[in-house]
Amino acid sequence: MNRFARRTSWFSRHRVIPADRGGVAAAEFAVIGGVIIVMLLAVFDFGLWIWQRMALEGALIAGAHYAQVFPKDTTGTQTVMNNALPTGMNNNSADAKCSCTDGYTPGQPVIVTLTINYPYSPLYFTALGASDLQSLQYVIRIQ
C-alpha cells in the first residue's frame, strides 16, 4: 500500500448528497407569518374594544358631572351623555338612561343611576365569544 494513498473514512465513502433546501425560508415564513398576522388582528380588535369602553366611560362621567348639579334633569343628563360620545360612534346606538329618586326629602339623599349601553361588534374575532354589548353603570348619591 502506498503511503501517500489517501485514506478514506466510512463517512466520506457513504456521504449523502445534501437535499435542496431552497424555499425552506418561505415555508417557515408562511407558517410564522400567519400566526403573527392573527396576533396583530387580535391586538387591533382588543384596542378597538378598549377605545369604545373609554369613550363610554367619558360620556358616563360627563353625565355624572351634570347630574351632580341638576339631579332631577334626566333628559338633560341623557343629552349630555349622548353629546359626550365621540363622532366616530353612532350616537343613536348609544342607549343612555338616567333614573333618580323622586322628591327632595330633607336629610334624605338623592340617588341618580346612570347607565349607558353600546353594541360592540368585533371586526375579526366574532366566534371567540366576545360580548356584543358594552354596558356601564354609575350611581351617584347626592346629599
Number of C-alpha atoms within 10 A of each C-alpha: 4 5 6 6 7 7 8 8 8 8 8 9 8 8 8 8 6 6 6 7 7 8 9 10 9 11 11 10 13 12 10 11 13 11 11 13 11 13 12 12 14 16 12 15 17 15 12 16 18 12 12 20 17 13 16 27 20 16 21 26 17 19 28 24 14 18 24 16 10 12 22 20 15 20 13 16 26 26 14 21 29 24 14 19 21 14 8 7 13 11 16 9 11 18 15 26 19 24 18 18 12 9 10 11 8 7 7 11 14 19 18 21 18 24 20 22 16 21 14 16 16 19 13 12 14 11 7 8 8 12 11 12 11 16 17 15 14 15 14 17 13 13 10
